[in-house]
Amino acid sequence: MCRNIKTLFNFEPPVTEDEIRDASLQFVRKLSGFTKPSKANEEAFHRAIDEISTAAHTLLHSLVTNAEPRDREIEAERLRARSAERFGR
């Protein structure tokens, strides 16, 4: 999985449309190998982002869980600590 795509389900506060769109953009970039598409591929690139965003939105808002929502700040701190341990910073 692409390291830039983060888990978006079951967080408090809930996922935003911008976060879904950003994850979709990263996914399309990973699949296509393009950071920025050429003019010839621009329409297909943006259409793919829109379609993936729609599918991701539907998925994330359809999932159910009995687990307590995770706190974004606690998770971010945990990732920072893991990164510091891993890279010695």
MMTF fields as JSON, N, C-alpha, C and O atoms, coordinates in Angstrom:
{
  "mmtfVersion": "1.0.0",
  "mmtfProducer": "UNKNOWN",
  "numBonds": 355,
  "numAtoms": 356,
  "numGroups": 89,
  "numChains": 1,
  "numModels": 1,
  "chainsPerModel": [1],
  "groupsPerChain": [89],
  "chainIdList": ["A"],
  "bondAtomList": [4, 2, 8, 6, 12, 10, 16, 14, 20, 18, 24, 22, 28, 26, 32, 30, 36, 34, 40, 38, 44, 42, 48, 46, 52, 50, 56, 54, 60, 58, 64, 62, 68, 66, 72, 70, 76, 74, 80, 78, 84, 82, 88, 86, 92, 90, 96, 94, 100, 98, 104, 102, 108, 106, 112, 110, 116, 114, 120, 118, 124, 122, 128, 126, 132, 130, 136, 134, 140, 138, 144, 142, 148, 146, 152, 150, 156, 154, 160, 158, 164, 162, 168, 166, 172, 170, 176, 174, 180, 178, 184, 182, 188, 186, 192, 190, 196, 194, 200, 198, 204, 202, 208, 206, 212, 210, 216, 214, 220, 218, 224, 222, 228, 226, 232, 230, 236, 234, 240, 238, 244, 242, 248, 246, 252, 250, 256, 254, 260, 258, 264, 262, 268, 266, 272, 270, 276, 274, 280, 278, 284, 282, 288, 286, 292, 290, 296, 294, 300, 298, 304, 302, 308, 306, 312, 310, 316, 314, 320, 318, 324, 322, 328, 326, 332, 330, 336, 334, 340, 338, 344, 342, 348, 346, 352, 350],
  "bondOrderList": [1, 1, 1, 1, 1, 1, 1, 1, 1, 1, 1, 1, 1, 1, 1, 1, 1, 1, 1, 1, 1, 1, 1, 1, 1, 1, 1, 1, 1, 1, 1, 1, 1, 1, 1, 1, 1, 1, 1, 1, 1, 1, 1, 1, 1, 1, 1, 1, 1, 1, 1, 1, 1, 1, 1, 1, 1, 1, 1, 1, 1, 1, 1, 1, 1, 1, 1, 1, 1, 1, 1, 1, 1, 1, 1, 1, 1, 1, 1, 1, 1, 1, 1, 1, 1, 1, 1, 1],
  "groupList": [{"groupName": "MET", "atomNameList": ["N", "CA", "C", "O"], "elementList": ["N", "C", "C", "O"], "formalChargeList": [0, 0, 0, 0], "bondAtomList": [1, 0, 2, 1, 3, 2], "bondOrderList": [1, 1, 2], "singleLetterCode": "M", "chemCompType": "L-PEPTIDE LINKING"}, {"groupName": "CYS", "atomNameList": ["N", "CA", "C", "O"], "elementList": ["N", "C", "C", "O"], "formalChargeList": [0, 0, 0, 0], "bondAtomList": [1, 0, 2, 1, 3, 2], "bondOrderList": [1, 1, 2], "singleLetterCode": "C", "chemCompType": "L-PEPTIDE LINKING"}, {"groupName": "ARG", "atomNameList": ["N", "CA", "C", "O"], "elementList": ["N", "C", "C", "O"], "formalChargeList": [0, 0, 0, 0], "bondAtomList": [1, 0, 2, 1, 3, 2], "bondOrderList": [1, 1, 2], "singleLetterCode": "R", "chemCompType": "L-PEPTIDE LINKING"}, {"groupName": "ASN", "atomNameList": ["N", "CA", "C", "O"], "elementList": ["N", "C", "C", "O"], "formalChargeList": [0, 0, 0, 0], "bondAtomList": [1, 0, 2, 1, 3, 2], "bondOrderList": [1, 1, 2], "singleLetterCode": "N", "chemCompType": "L-PEPTIDE LINKING"}, {"groupName": "ILE", "atomNameList": ["N", "CA", "C", "O"], "elementList": ["N", "C", "C", "O"], "formalChargeList": [0, 0, 0, 0], "bondAtomList": [1, 0, 2, 1, 3, 2], "bondOrderList": [1, 1, 2], "singleLetterCode": "I", "chemCompType": "L-PEPTIDE LINKING"}, {"groupName": "LYS", "atomNameList": ["N", "CA", "C", "O"], "elementList": ["N", "C", "C", "O"], "formalChargeList": [0, 0, 0, 0], "bondAtomList": [1, 0, 2, 1, 3, 2], "bondOrderList": [1, 1, 2], "singleLetterCode": "K", "chemCompType": "L-PEPTIDE LINKING"}, {"groupName": "THR", "atomNameList": ["N", "CA", "C", "O"], "elementList": ["N", "C", "C", "O"], "formalChargeList": [0, 0, 0, 0], "bondAtomList": [1, 0, 2, 1, 3, 2], "bondOrderList": [1, 1, 2], "singleLetterCode": "T", "chemCompType": "L-PEPTIDE LINKING"}, {"groupName": "LEU", "atomNameList": ["N", "CA", "C", "O"], "elementList": ["N", "C", "C", "O"], "formalChargeList": [0, 0, 0, 0], "bondAtomList": [1, 0, 2, 1, 3, 2], "bondOrderList": [1, 1, 2], "singleLetterCode": "L", "chemCompType": "L-PEPTIDE LINKING"}, {"groupName": "PHE", "atomNameList": ["N", "CA", "C", "O"], "elementList": ["N", "C", "C", "O"], "formalChargeList": [0, 0, 0, 0], "bondAtomList": [1, 0, 2, 1, 3, 2], "bondOrderList": [1, 1, 2], "singleLetterCode": "F", "chemCompType": "L-PEPTIDE LINKING"}, {"groupName": "GLU", "atomNameList": ["N", "CA", "C", "O"], "elementList": ["N", "C", "C", "O"], "formalChargeList": [0, 0, 0, 0], "bondAtomList": [1, 0, 2, 1, 3, 2], "bondOrderList": [1, 1, 2], "singleLetterCode": "E", "chemCompType": "L-PEPTIDE LINKING"}, {"groupName": "PRO", "atomNameList": ["N", "CA", "C", "O"], "elementList": ["N", "C", "C", "O"], "formalChargeList": [0, 0, 0, 0], "bondAtomList": [1, 0, 2, 1, 3, 2], "bondOrderList": [1, 1, 2], "singleLetterCode": "P", "chemCompType": "L-PEPTIDE LINKING"}, {"groupName": "VAL", "atomNameList": ["N", "CA", "C", "O"], "elementList": ["N", "C", "C", "O"], "formalChargeList": [0, 0, 0, 0], "bondAtomList": [1, 0, 2, 1, 3, 2], "bondOrderList": [1, 1, 2], "singleLetterCode": "V", "chemCompType": "L-PEPTIDE LINKING"}, {"groupName": "ASP", "atomNameList": ["N", "CA", "C", "O"], "elementList": ["N", "C", "C", "O"], "formalChargeList": [0, 0, 0, 0], "bondAtomList": [1, 0, 2, 1, 3, 2], "bondOrderList": [1, 1, 2], "singleLetterCode": "D", "chemCompType": "L-PEPTIDE LINKING"}, {"groupName": "ALA", "atomNameList": ["N", "CA", "C", "O"], "elementList": ["N", "C", "C", "O"], "formalChargeList": [0, 0, 0, 0], "bondAtomList": [1, 0, 2, 1, 3, 2], "bondOrderList": [1, 1, 2], "singleLetterCode": "A", "chemCompType": "L-PEPTIDE LINKING"}, {"groupName": "SER", "atomNameList": ["N", "CA", "C", "O"], "elementList": ["N", "C", "C", "O"], "formalChargeList": [0, 0, 0, 0], "bondAtomList": [1, 0, 2, 1, 3, 2], "bondOrderList": [1, 1, 2], "singleLetterCode": "S", "chemCompType": "L-PEPTIDE LINKING"}, {"groupName": "GLN", "atomNameList": ["N", "CA", "C", "O"], "elementList": ["N", "C", "C", "O"], "formalChargeList": [0, 0, 0, 0], "bondAtomList": [1, 0, 2, 1, 3, 2], "bondOrderList": [1, 1, 2], "singleLetterCode": "Q", "chemCompType": "L-PEPTIDE LINKING"}, {"groupName": "GLY", "atomNameList": ["N", "CA", "C", "O"], "elementList": ["N", "C", "C", "O"], "formalChargeList": [0, 0, 0, 0], "bondAtomList": [1, 0, 2, 1, 3, 2], "bondOrderList": [1, 1, 2], "singleLetterCode": "G", "chemCompType": "PEPTIDE LINKING"}, {"groupName": "HIS", "atomNameList": ["N", "CA", "C", "O"], "elementList": ["N", "C", "C", "O"], "formalChargeList": [0, 0, 0, 0], "bondAtomList": [1, 0, 2, 1, 3, 2], "bondOrderList": [1, 1, 2], "singleLetterCode": "H", "chemCompType": "L-PEPTIDE LINKING"}],
  "groupTypeList": [0, 1, 2, 3, 4, 5, 6, 7, 8, 3, 8, 9, 10, 10, 11, 6, 9, 12, 9, 4, 2, 12, 13, 14, 7, 15, 8, 11, 2, 5, 7, 14, 16, 8, 6, 5, 10, 14, 5, 13, 3, 9, 9, 13, 8, 17, 2, 13, 4, 12, 9, 4, 14, 6, 13, 13, 17, 6, 7, 7, 17, 14, 7, 11, 6, 3, 13, 9, 10, 2, 12, 2, 9, 4, 9, 13, 9, 2, 7, 2, 13, 2, 14, 13, 9, 2, 8, 16, 2],
  "groupIdList": [1, 2, 3, 4, 5, 6, 7, 8, 9, 10, 11, 12, 13, 14, 15, 16, 17, 18, 19, 20, 21, 22, 23, 24, 25, 26, 27, 28, 29, 30, 31, 32, 33, 34, 35, 36, 37, 38, 39, 40, 41, 42, 43, 44, 45, 46, 47, 48, 49, 50, 51, 52, 53, 54, 55, 56, 57, 58, 59, 60, 61, 62, 63, 64, 65, 66, 67, 68, 69, 70, 71, 72, 73, 74, 75, 76, 77, 78, 79, 80, 81, 82, 83, 84, 85, 86, 87, 88, 89],
  "secStructList": [7, 7, 6, 6, 7, 7, 7, 7, 1, 1, 3, 3, 1, 7, 7, 7, 2, 2, 2, 2, 2, 2, 2, 2, 2, 2, 2, 2, 2, 2, 2, 2, 7, 7, 1, 1, 7, 7, 2, 2, 2, 2, 2, 2, 2, 2, 2, 2, 2, 2, 2, 2, 2, 2, 2, 2, 2, 2, 2, 2, 2, 2, 7, 7, 7, 1, 1, 7, 7, 3, 3, 2, 2, 2, 2, 2, 2, 2, 2, 2, 2, 2, 2, 2, 2, 2, 2, 6, 7],
  "xCoordList": [0.847, 0.0, 0.892, 1.979, 0.43, 1.155, 1.241, 0.23, 2.419, 2.598, 1.862, 1.571, 1.552, 0.878, -0.633, -1.304, -1.164, -2.595, -2.822, -2.336, -3.551, -3.788, -5.188, -6.095, -5.34, -6.651, -7.55, -7.15, -8.757, -9.677, -10.924, -11.71, -11.113, -12.329, -12.197, -11.139, -13.281, -13.453, -12.528, -11.852, -12.512, -11.77, -12.732, -13.819, -12.309, -13.051, -12.119, -11.066, -12.416, -13.598, -13.579, -12.523, -14.764, -14.879, -14.082, -13.679, -13.875, -13.152, -13.852, -15.078, -13.052, -13.613, -13.538, -12.82, -14.274, -14.242, -12.848, -12.401, -12.163, -10.802, -9.846, -8.986, -9.993, -9.132, -9.4, -8.469, -10.662, -11.014, -10.436, -9.876, -10.566, -10.043, -8.511, -7.956, -7.835, -6.378, -5.922, -4.958, -6.613, -6.275, -6.519, -5.741, -7.593, -7.9, -6.829, -6.417, -6.381, -5.312, -4.037, -3.396, -3.664, -2.472, -2.598, -1.636, -3.786, -4.027, -3.868, -3.22, -4.455, -4.352, -2.905, -2.437, -2.205, -0.789, 0.015, 0.868, -0.262, 0.466, 0.188, 1.111, -1.076, -1.438, -0.892, -0.401, -0.98, -0.596, 0.903, 1.455, 1.563, 2.978, 3.221, 4.363, 2.158, 2.26, 2.019, 1.072, 2.872, 2.587, 1.601, 0.66, 1.841, 0.963, 0.827, 1.831, -0.405, -0.588, -0.298, -0.335, -0.014, 0.139, -1.236, -2.257, -1.257, -2.542, -3.403, -4.621, -2.785, -3.52, -4.194, -5.243, -3.597, -4.125, -4.863, -5.393, -4.895, -5.453, -6.921, -7.297, -7.738, -9.164, -9.365, -10.148, -8.667, -8.785, -8.293, -8.889, -7.214, -6.627, -7.63, -7.861, -8.219, -9.176, -10.49, -11.115, -10.9, -12.111, -11.886, -12.772, -10.706, -10.388, -10.406, -10.922, -9.854, -9.863, -11.302, -11.637, -12.15, -13.556, -14.269, -15.008, -14.045, -14.721, -14.238, -15.037, -12.967, -12.424, -12.888, -13.192, -12.946, -13.457, -14.891, -15.247, -15.707, -17.111, -17.205, -17.964, -16.434, -16.452, -15.941, -16.506, -14.884, -14.327, -15.321, -15.48, -15.984, -16.99, -18.107, -18.508, -18.605, -19.664, -19.207, -19.941, -18.006, -17.474, -17.367, -17.888, -16.7, -16.444, -17.72, -17.773, -18.746, -19.997, -20.955, -22.032, -20.571, -21.389, -20.862, -21.605, -19.593, -18.991, -19.54, -19.856, -19.653, -20.097, -19.096, -18.428, -19.003, -18.128, -18.66, -19.366, -18.312, -18.66, -17.503, -17.651, -16.348, -15.167, -15.335, -16.007, -14.71, -14.709, -13.904, -12.898, -14.331, -13.552, -12.164, -11.997, -11.175, -9.811, -9.651, -10.243, -8.851, -8.58, -7.436, -6.375, -7.644, -6.635, -5.325, -4.248, -5.411, -4.197, -3.381, -2.154, -4.049, -3.348, -2.68, -1.53, -3.389, -2.816, -1.635, -0.631, -1.745, -0.647, 0.577, 1.699, 0.381, 1.508, 2.149, 3.373, 1.337, 1.853, 2.712, 3.77, 2.259, 3.028, 4.329, 5.358, 4.284, 5.508, 6.526, 7.717, 6.06, 6.952, 7.554, 8.741, 6.74, 7.232, 8.259, 9.264, 8.008, 8.944, 10.259, 11.332, 10.177, 11.394, 12.218, 13.446, 11.554, 12.254, 12.887, 14.017, 12.14, 12.598, 13.769, 14.725, 13.689, 14.693, 15.671, 16.56, 15.513, 16.447, 16.427, 17.467, 15.269, 15.164, 14.6, 14.441],
  "yCoordList": [-1.179, 0.0, 1.241, 1.239, 2.262, 3.526, 4.113, 4.199, 4.513, 5.031, 6.334, 6.667, 7.079, 8.364, 8.227, 9.19, 7.061, 6.855, 6.358, 5.293, 7.123, 6.825, 6.25, 6.49, 5.486, 4.979, 6.16, 7.061, 6.152, 7.266, 6.874, 7.74, 5.595, 5.12, 5.109, 4.796, 5.452, 5.356, 6.298, 5.886, 7.545, 8.571, 9.625, 9.83, 10.273, 11.412, 12.604, 12.534, 13.676, 13.914, 13.07, 12.609, 12.874, 12.03, 12.583, 13.746, 11.721, 12.072, 13.224, 13.333, 14.077, 15.186, 14.856, 13.946, 15.593, 15.408, 15.687, 15.018, 16.672, 16.986, 15.823, 15.535, 15.163, 14.015, 12.862, 12.188, 12.636, 11.591, 11.938, 11.074, 13.18, 13.616, 13.493, 13.043, 13.888, 13.782, 12.325, 12.026, 11.422, 10.002, 9.472, 8.663, 9.926, 9.509, 9.998, 9.262, 11.228, 11.778, 10.952, 10.62, 10.62, 9.806, 8.447, 7.939, 7.855, 6.554, 6.615, 5.752, 7.628, 7.777, 8.057, 7.532, 8.865, 9.123, 7.831, 7.58, 7.016, 5.756, 4.823, 4.23, 4.691, 3.79, 4.248, 3.439, 5.544, 6.063, 6.297, 6.26, 6.537, 6.874, 8.339, 8.749, 9.125, 10.552, 11.373, 11.114, 12.358, 13.329, 14.343, 14.758, 14.729, 15.648, 15.105, 14.874, 14.897, 14.309, 15.312, 16.526, 14.777, 15.629, 16.154, 15.681, 17.123, 17.671, 16.568, 16.568, 15.635, 14.552, 13.627, 13.048, 13.49, 12.579, 13.28, 12.626, 14.591, 15.359, 15.025, 14.867, 14.917, 14.633, 13.257, 13.116, 12.251, 10.901, 10.86, 10.19, 11.57, 11.633, 12.226, 11.65, 13.35, 14.013, 13.233, 13.216, 12.6, 11.771, 10.596, 10.252, 9.988, 8.877, 9.336, 8.629, 10.496, 11.034, 11.221, 10.856, 11.789, 12.005, 10.68, 10.561, 9.689, 8.404, 7.67, 7.067, 7.724, 7.07, 7.793, 7.152, 9.119, 9.885, 9.501, 9.333, 9.362, 8.979, 7.579, 7.355, 6.648, 5.279, 5.237, 4.533, 5.98, 6.01, 6.624, 6.134, 7.696, 8.339, 7.35, 7.218, 6.661, 5.674, 4.581, 4.2, 4.084, 3.041, 3.52, 2.876, 4.639, 5.121, 5.447, 5.285, 5.905, 6.254, 5.072, 5.193, 3.929, 2.724, 1.745, 0.884, 1.866, 0.947, 1.176, 2.305, 0.095, 0.181, -0.56, -1.492, -0.139, -0.791, -0.569, 0.404, -1.485, -1.325, -0.726, -0.387, -0.594, -0.048, 1.444, 2.146, 1.9, 3.33, 4.059, 3.533, 5.26, 6.016, 6.349, 6.631, 6.314, 6.666, 8.176, 8.851, 8.691, 10.122, 10.452, 9.831, 11.415, 11.773, 12.227, 11.869, 13.002, 13.519, 12.405, 12.398, 11.474, 10.353, 9.497, 9.089, 9.225, 8.431, 9.147, 8.513, 10.457, 11.228, 11.188, 11.047, 11.309, 11.243, 9.862, 9.741, 8.837, 7.465, 7.277, 6.649, 7.819, 7.715, 8.508, 8.065, 9.682, 10.482, 9.741, 9.733, 9.125, 8.374, 7.181, 6.891, 6.499, 5.352, 5.786, 5.105, 6.904, 7.435, 7.838, 7.57, 8.484, 8.901, 7.686, 7.706, 6.64, 5.417, 4.75, 4.263, 4.743, 4.088, 4.813, 4.182, 6.138, 6.928, 7.637, 8.353, 7.444, 8.006, 9.516, 10.136, 10.104, 11.57, 11.979, 13.172],
  "zCoordList": [0.0, 0.0, 0.0, 0.577, -0.633, -0.678, 0.724, 1.422, 1.138, 2.494, 2.735, 3.884, 1.688, 1.851, 2.018, 2.387, 1.754, 1.928, 3.346, 3.725, 4.113, 5.524, 5.718, 4.92, 6.798, 7.168, 7.508, 8.245, 6.971, 7.18, 7.962, 8.344, 8.202, 8.853, 10.374, 10.921, 11.032, 12.483, 13.259, 14.202, 12.853, 13.571, 14.096, 13.557, 15.141, 15.676, 15.638, 16.271, 14.957, 14.14, 12.862, 12.428, 12.266, 11.075, 9.889, 9.867, 8.925, 7.71, 6.982, 6.999, 6.345, 5.563, 4.074, 3.662, 3.296, 1.843, 1.291, 0.36, 1.862, 1.412, 1.662, 0.831, 2.794, 3.098, 2.141, 1.702, 1.818, 0.859, -0.504, -1.179, -0.907, -2.21, -2.253, -3.255, -1.179, -1.132, -1.239, -1.944, -0.54, -0.62, -2.03, -2.536, -2.659, -4.026, -4.994, -5.891, -4.815, -5.642, -5.496, -6.493, -4.262, -4.028, -4.688, -5.265, -4.605, -5.21, -6.723, -7.314, -7.352, -8.806, -9.213, -10.223, -8.448, -8.729, -8.667, -9.518, -7.659, -7.496, -8.664, -9.223, -9.032, -10.125, -11.468, -12.255, -11.726, -13.043, -13.158, -14.258, -12.037, -12.077, -12.41, -12.619, -12.458, -12.765, -11.505, -10.762, -11.266, -10.22, -10.767, -10.09, -12.009, -12.728, -14.14, -14.814, -14.598, -15.931, -17.043, -16.839, -18.208, -19.389, -19.782, -19.282, -20.671, -21.15, -21.758, -21.584, -22.466, -23.125, -22.097, -22.381, -20.915, -19.899, -18.76, -17.862, -18.802, -17.695, -17.408, -16.247, -18.428, -18.225, -17.591, -16.652, -18.096, -17.538, -16.096, -15.252, -15.817, -14.478, -13.491, -12.428, -13.823, -12.93, -12.818, -11.758, -13.893, -13.841, -12.879, -12.096, -12.944, -12.047, -10.59, -9.724, -10.319, -8.949, -8.472, -7.345, -9.327, -8.959, -8.681, -7.703, -9.544, -9.383, -8.126, -7.41, -7.873, -6.682, -5.425, -4.419, -5.472, -4.328, -4.008, -2.842, -5.029, -4.841, -4.228, -3.285, -4.77, -4.245, -2.805, -1.968, -2.513, -1.162, -0.178, 0.94, -0.598, 0.244, 0.569, 1.725, -0.45, -0.255, 0.705, 1.617, 0.5, 1.372, 2.815, 3.726, 3.023, 4.377, 5.141, 6.36, 4.433, 5.097, 5.189, 5.772, 4.618, 4.71, 5.752, 6.223, 6.115, 7.071, 8.472, 8.847, 9.243, 10.629, 11.51, 11.062, 12.749, 13.708, 15.108, 15.377, 15.996, 17.411, 18.189, 19.363, 17.542, 18.206, 18.44, 17.684, 19.497, 19.782, 18.705, 18.231, 18.315, 17.329, 17.867, 19.054, 16.982, 17.361, 17.313, 16.471, 18.218, 18.274, 17.329, 17.395, 16.457, 15.455, 16.084, 15.607, 17.136, 17.782, 18.427, 18.332, 19.077, 19.702, 18.64, 18.802, 17.56, 16.465, 15.817, 15.491, 15.627, 15.032, 15.934, 15.446, 17.238, 18.183, 18.159, 18.21, 18.085, 18.017, 16.761, 16.818, 15.636, 14.389, 14.46, 13.95, 15.092, 15.254, 16.119, 15.811, 17.192, 18.079, 17.349, 17.494, 16.573, 15.803, 14.763, 14.554, 14.122, 13.133, 13.786, 13.246, 14.949, 15.657, 16.066, 15.974, 16.512, 16.885, 15.663, 15.712, 14.586, 13.361, 12.71, 12.259, 12.665, 11.956, 12.897, 12.438, 14.19, 15.162, 15.288, 15.511, 15.148, 15.249, 16.566, 16.826]
}
